[in-house]
Amino acid sequence: MARQRTQELPDLGILLKPRGQLMLAVEDAVLRGKEWESASMPVAAQIAARIAGAITLNHIEAGKRLLESDIGEILHVSRAPVREALRILERDRLVAVEARRGAIVTQPDARELRDIFAVRTLLYSALIKDLLAESPAQLGKVFDEHVKALEQAMNESLDAYVLEGFLLNFAVFDLSSNLVLSDMLKSISLRVLRYNRMAFAAHPEAIAQSIRGWRELRRAIAAQDLPRVLKCVETRMNTSRDNAIRAIETPEHGAPARRKTRAA
């Protein structure tokens, strides 16, 4: 007999639906550094990527329980690859595994988001500083191409804009020869993407503010003005942080958000 779904359990049917470009980009990010052909990709990695996309787009909400048996049933796989997939998601702090409840989709509170963005700002600033010294032409080219794409995307749809911003960041990360730093930034970007998307959805005016920040950073990089670049990075990160906090504290229904499972 099928298990009756409770409020704690998500509708896993979303895992079987066609994926858009943003979800596919998130899936690729989860698989970072792994260049598998689709036919040879480990089943656990495929499952983790699919669930990560659903979490990031808020199709599977914070606080929901992910049961190995339910995931295995809907995807027609055994529990072993599902268990490994949940470990991959735990690596990126998208789920937290609790002794009695299993895997829970995480959501940081405002204090934790401030901590996450403080680390993100330090790491992003360090990476940009290195790139501006080592490969300014490549960095400038990435910003030229992607900011133009952002300007087009902002007139298309929310997800188009979020996708281009996500791709811009990952293109910058991929320029770095410091793989540890790059991987840490990619992991953090996955964690905060869903909150930035929620903020843009709730407050569309934030998109105009966001594109202004990208343009200012692009101009500072073109001028190779390091103090100005670092100031732009800090301003952008602070704005993203404030928007993310606003997103989790003011859900769509207008009531204050409940405290969710800790992300760290």
TACOR-V877384 format. One record per backbone hydrogen bond with DSSP energy under -1.0 kcal/mol. NH is the residue of the N-H (numbers start at 1). CO is the residue of the C=O. E is the energy in kcal/mol with one decimal. If there is no record, write none. Layout:
nh-><NH | NH>
co-><CO | CO>
e-><E | E>
This chain:
nh-><9 | 12 | 14 | 15 | 16 | 17 | 24 | 25 | 26 | 27 | 28 | 29 | 30 | 31 | 32 | 34 | 40 | 41 | 46 | 47 | 48 | 49 | 50 | 51 | 52 | 53 | 54 | 55 | 56 | 57 | 58 | 59 | 60 | 63 | 64 | 65 | 66 | 71 | 72 | 73 | 74 | 75 | 77 | 83 | 84 | 85 | 86 | 87 | 88 | 89 | 90 | 91 | 92 | 93 | 94 | 96 | 98 | 102 | 104 | 105 | 106 | 107 | 113 | 114 | 115 | 116 | 117 | 118 | 119 | 120 | 121 | 122 | 123 | 124 | 125 | 126 | 127 | 128 | 129 | 130 | 131 | 132 | 133 | 134 | 135 | 139 | 140 | 141 | 142 | 143 | 144 | 145 | 146 | 147 | 148 | 149 | 150 | 151 | 152 | 153 | 154 | 155 | 156 | 157 | 161 | 162 | 163 | 164 | 165 | 166 | 167 | 168 | 169 | 170 | 171 | 172 | 173 | 174 | 175 | 176 | 179 | 182 | 183 | 184 | 185 | 186 | 187 | 188 | 189 | 190 | 191 | 192 | 193 | 196 | 197 | 198 | 199 | 200 | 201 | 202 | 203 | 206 | 207 | 209 | 210 | 211 | 212 | 213 | 214 | 215 | 216 | 217 | 218 | 219 | 220 | 221 | 222 | 223 | 224 | 225 | 229 | 230 | 231 | 232 | 233 | 234 | 235 | 236 | 237 | 238 | 239 | 240 | 241 | 242 | 243 | 244 | 245 | 246 | 247 | 248 | 249 | 250 | 254>
co-><6 | 10 | 11 | 12 | 13 | 14 | 20 | 21 | 22 | 23 | 24 | 25 | 26 | 27 | 29 | 31 | 37 | 37 | 42 | 43 | 44 | 45 | 46 | 47 | 48 | 49 | 50 | 51 | 52 | 53 | 55 | 54 | 54 | 105 | 61 | 8 | 103 | 67 | 68 | 69 | 70 | 71 | 72 | 79 | 80 | 81 | 82 | 83 | 84 | 85 | 86 | 87 | 88 | 90 | 89 | 104 | 102 | 98 | 96 | 64 | 94 | 261 | 109 | 110 | 111 | 112 | 113 | 114 | 115 | 116 | 117 | 118 | 119 | 120 | 121 | 122 | 123 | 124 | 125 | 126 | 127 | 128 | 129 | 130 | 131 | 135 | 136 | 137 | 138 | 139 | 140 | 141 | 142 | 143 | 144 | 145 | 146 | 147 | 148 | 149 | 150 | 152 | 153 | 153 | 157 | 158 | 159 | 160 | 161 | 162 | 163 | 164 | 165 | 166 | 167 | 168 | 169 | 170 | 172 | 173 | 177 | 178 | 179 | 180 | 181 | 182 | 183 | 184 | 185 | 186 | 187 | 188 | 189 | 192 | 193 | 194 | 195 | 196 | 197 | 198 | 199 | 203 | 204 | 205 | 206 | 207 | 208 | 209 | 210 | 211 | 212 | 213 | 214 | 215 | 216 | 217 | 218 | 219 | 221 | 220 | 225 | 226 | 227 | 228 | 229 | 230 | 231 | 232 | 233 | 234 | 235 | 236 | 237 | 238 | 239 | 240 | 241 | 242 | 243 | 244 | 245 | 246 | 251>
e-><-1.1 | -1.0 | -1.1 | -1.9 | -1.8 | -1.0 | -2.1 | -2.2 | -2.1 | -2.4 | -2.3 | -1.9 | -2.1 | -1.4 | -1.6 | -2.1 | -1.1 | -1.2 | -1.9 | -2.4 | -2.7 | -2.4 | -2.1 | -2.5 | -2.6 | -2.0 | -1.7 | -2.4 | -2.8 | -1.9 | -1.7 | -2.4 | -1.5 | -2.9 | -1.6 | -3.5 | -3.0 | -2.4 | -2.7 | -2.1 | -2.1 | -2.1 | -2.1 | -2.7 | -2.0 | -2.2 | -2.2 | -1.3 | -1.8 | -2.1 | -1.9 | -1.8 | -1.2 | -1.5 | -2.5 | -2.5 | -3.2 | -2.0 | -2.6 | -2.6 | -1.7 | -2.2 | -2.5 | -2.1 | -1.9 | -2.7 | -2.7 | -1.9 | -2.0 | -2.5 | -2.6 | -1.8 | -2.6 | -2.9 | -2.3 | -2.0 | -2.4 | -2.7 | -2.4 | -2.0 | -2.5 | -2.6 | -1.2 | -2.5 | -2.6 | -2.2 | -2.7 | -2.2 | -2.3 | -2.1 | -2.6 | -2.5 | -2.5 | -2.4 | -1.3 | -1.6 | -2.3 | -2.2 | -1.6 | -2.5 | -2.2 | -1.1 | -1.9 | -1.5 | -1.9 | -2.6 | -2.7 | -2.1 | -2.2 | -2.2 | -2.6 | -2.3 | -2.1 | -2.1 | -2.2 | -2.1 | -2.6 | -2.1 | -1.3 | -1.3 | -1.2 | -2.4 | -2.5 | -2.2 | -2.1 | -2.1 | -2.3 | -2.2 | -2.4 | -1.9 | -1.5 | -1.9 | -1.4 | -2.1 | -2.5 | -2.0 | -2.1 | -2.3 | -2.2 | -2.2 | -2.4 | -2.5 | -1.8 | -1.4 | -2.3 | -2.6 | -1.6 | -1.6 | -2.1 | -2.3 | -2.3 | -2.1 | -2.5 | -2.3 | -2.1 | -2.3 | -2.3 | -1.7 | -1.1 | -2.0 | -2.7 | -2.9 | -1.9 | -2.3 | -2.5 | -2.4 | -2.4 | -2.7 | -2.6 | -2.4 | -2.2 | -2.6 | -2.7 | -2.5 | -2.4 | -2.5 | -2.6 | -2.2 | -1.9 | -1.8 | -1.8 | -1.4 | -1.9>
